[in-house]
Each structure stands twice: as C-alpha cells, then as structure tokens.
Amino acid sequence: MVIQIIGNDPEKDVKQWLNYLGLILPSKQQEEDDKDILNKILEVILHDINKLNEIWGETEVDNKIIIEKYKESTEQAVKDAINAVGSESPPACNVCTRAAFYHLTGDPVLFPKKGSCLDEFLKCNSSSSNFLKGKISNEGSANDIVNDLANYNTNELKDYFTEITKFETETYEQFWKRLQDLVDNGSVIIGTYKTNHVFMMVAGGMCEVINNIEHTNGRCLNEEYKENPILEQGDKYGFSFAIRNIKMVSRIIECGITVKAASAALYANMDYTGAMQIKWYKYIKK
C-alpha cells in the first residue's frame, strides 16, 4: 500500500494519518491537536457532505449545478421514452431510466449487451447514431434490469453498482432522506420494484406528501383519475403515505403506466407497502 500525504507539516501529518488508519497510537500531543477537528466532526450529521468539506477545507458541492444537470437529463429522458413507445400511456420505465442515467453519467451500462437505441424502437439498428451497448441481459427490459441488479455481485454490474440497505434503527422516511441527500450531493441511485419496474432517484430534495384521499375510495383511485392522475394533488398513492403520517418521500423519475414525469414523488406509481419493497443501488463506477 502506498500513502501520499501532502501538508505544511509532513512529519505531523504522516503521524496523524497513520493513526487515523490504525497503524500507530496517538501521542498525547496529537490527541490534543485532534480534539478540535474531532469535536467539529461529531457535531455534524455525517451525510451533510458540504459541512464535512468545510471542516476538511475541501470545495463545497454545488447543489444547484447537480439539480440542474438532473433536470436536463430526466426531462430529455422522458421525451426519449415517449418517442420510443409512441405515446404517454404505455410503460417505458426501462427506456426512461437508462436514458436518464446515460444523459447524466455518459455511461450506457443500463442498455442491453446486444444494443438498443436511445429513443426509438421501430427504426432502431446498429448503424443508428443513438445505438448504445451496455451490460444488461437479453432485450434490456425492466425485468432484465431488475434481475441483473439483484445479482450484481455475480455479473458484469459488480464494478458499477452496490446495494444500499435500510439500517434497523432508521424509519423508512429517514432511509429515503439518507438516499435523497446522497443524490442531492451528486450520487446516482437506481431503484427497482418487484420484478418489472425500474426508476432513478432525482436531485432536488424530498417531496412533500400530498394526501389525495378525496380522489380515492379509500384504497384505489377513482375512475376519473386512473388515466389522468394529478401528481401535484398526490395522485396516485399519496394517501397511502399520508395515512401513515409519512411527511416526506424521495424524488424520482417515473415512466410507468399513465405517468411520465421527470420529477415525481416516490408514490407516483407505488403505495407505501410497495415502497418498502424497493431495492436501491448506488452507481460506483468512476
């Protein structure tokens, strides 16, 4: 192992970092020197990356740039998906998610190995300028993406993703907030639901839960809202979270049946019980 340490006081810095790595015990002087910075770190919520960067003298993450990049990527992805499937009604979550991911990262990993076009199916061929090859099995359907991510440790995705799981001490609302904070600070996280739905978390902060109970019969949307859900009024499943006193949920791009939205609340196509079944995967390829 090679460690390169750059600082104004090389001897002190080397000893300090060797101690942090557990290689030597701290001297009394070092313990005294470390008190200030350790106390500062303990005062910080550890997922507040900007505050930690401030302590360590690093550059702050520009959240505005991150949010704008997500906005551009997801809005274009929704257009790509609608163009590919021909209208806003059919499900196109795999097309939408892989397009958003590609626009955001430049990585086509979520496209099928055999290749597929970014925004069209009928006229797609390998000579198209938007023809991309990735690491997903078979046709690259939502089911294929879900299966490959579930088995990422044993396939080609192992160098691209790692699963993030809920701590036993967290509520789901706290868990979603932890994930949202990661995304708001530049991480990319993919969500999968059951065997056939995939989506991406979107930067921009948590979404307030809107209770749409008046649009339902207590369990399902009334007929008039099924084909044209009003997301800003809590459709489809805002009530499912509200009745459990959930105040905030993560923000996602959603391209399921009847919903094509670049920035939507987690409940845009999943109720609370379904949301607890979501598996989350963080992109780790650099």
Long-range contacts (C-beta under 8 A, 24 or more apart in sequence): 47-178, 47-181, 47-182, 48-181, 49-181, 49-185, 50-185, 61-185, 61-186, 63-184, 63-185, 63-203, 66-184, 66-185, 66-186, 66-203, 67-184, 67-203, 67-204, 69-104, 69-203, 70-104, 70-183, 70-202, 70-203, 70-204, 71-204, 71-262, 71-263, 72-103, 73-100, 73-103, 73-104, 74-100, 74-103, 74-200, 74-202, 74-253, 74-262, 74-263, 75-262, 76-100, 76-103, 77-103, 77-253, 77-255, 77-262, 78-253, 78-255, 78-260, 78-261, 78-262, 79-119, 80-118, 80-119, 81-119, 81-255, 81-260, 82-260, 83-119, 83-120, 84-117, 84-119, 84-120, 84-121, 85-121, 88-258, 88-260, 89-227, 89-257, 89-258, 90-257, 91-142, 91-255, 91-256, 91-257, 92-255, 92-260, 93-142, 93-197, 93-198, 93-199, 93-254, 93-255, 93-256, 94-140, 94-141, 94-142, 94-144, 94-145, 94-198, 95-119, 95-255, 96-199, 96-253, 96-254, 96-255, 96-260, 97-145, 97-190, 97-198, 97-199, 97-200, 97-253, 97-255, 98-134, 98-136, 98-140, 98-145, 100-200, 100-253, 101-188, 101-190, 101-200, 101-283, 102-132, 104-188, 105-188, 105-283, 107-160, 107-283, 107-285, 108-132, 108-133, 108-134, 109-134, 109-135, 109-136, 109-157, 109-160, 109-285, 110-134, 110-135, 110-136, 110-140, 110-145, 110-190, 111-136, 111-140, 112-136, 112-137, 112-138, 112-139, 112-140, 112-144, 113-137, 114-138, 114-139, 114-140, 116-140, 135-160, 141-196, 142-196, 142-197, 142-198, 143-195, 143-196, 145-192, 145-198, 146-192, 146-193, 146-194, 146-195, 146-196, 146-197, 146-198, 147-195, 149-190, 149-192, 149-198, 149-279, 149-281, 150-192, 150-279, 152-281, 159-284, 159-285, 160-283, 160-284, 160-285, 161-190, 161-281, 161-282, 161-283, 161-284, 162-281, 162-282, 162-284, 163-279, 163-280, 163-281, 163-282, 164-189, 164-280, 164-281, 164-282, 165-280, 172-246, 172-275, 172-276, 173-246, 173-247, 173-248, 173-249, 176-206, 176-248, 176-249, 176-250, 176-266, 177-206, 177-248, 177-250, 179-250, 179-280, 180-205, 180-206, 180-250, 180-251, 182-282, 187-282, 187-283, 188-282, 188-283, 189-280, 189-281, 189-282, 189-283, 190-280, 190-281, 190-283, 191-252, 191-278, 191-279, 191-280, 191-281, 192-278, 192-279, 192-281, 193-270, 193-274, 193-277, 193-278, 193-279, 194-274, 194-277, 197-256, 197-269, 197-270, 199-252, 199-253, 199-254, 199-255, 200-252, 200-253, 201-250, 201-251, 201-252, 201-280, 202-251, 202-252, 202-253, 202-262, 202-263, 203-251, 204-251, 204-263, 205-251, 206-248, 206-249, 206-250, 206-251, 207-248, 207-249, 207-250, 207-251, 207-264, 207-265, 207-266, 208-247, 208-248, 209-234, 209-238, 209-241, 209-242, 209-246, 209-247, 209-248, 209-249, 209-265, 209-267, 210-234, 210-238, 210-242, 210-265, 211-238, 211-239, 211-242, 211-243, 212-236, 212-238, 212-239, 213-239, 213-242, 213-243, 215-239, 226-258, 227-258, 228-258, 229-258, 229-259, 229-268, 231-259, 231-261, 231-264, 231-265, 231-268, 234-265, 234-267, 235-268, 236-267, 236-268, 236-269, 237-267, 237-268, 237-269, 237-270, 237-271, 237-272, 237-274, 238-265, 238-267, 240-267, 240-271, 240-272, 240-273, 241-267, 241-271, 241-272, 241-275, 244-272, 246-272, 249-275
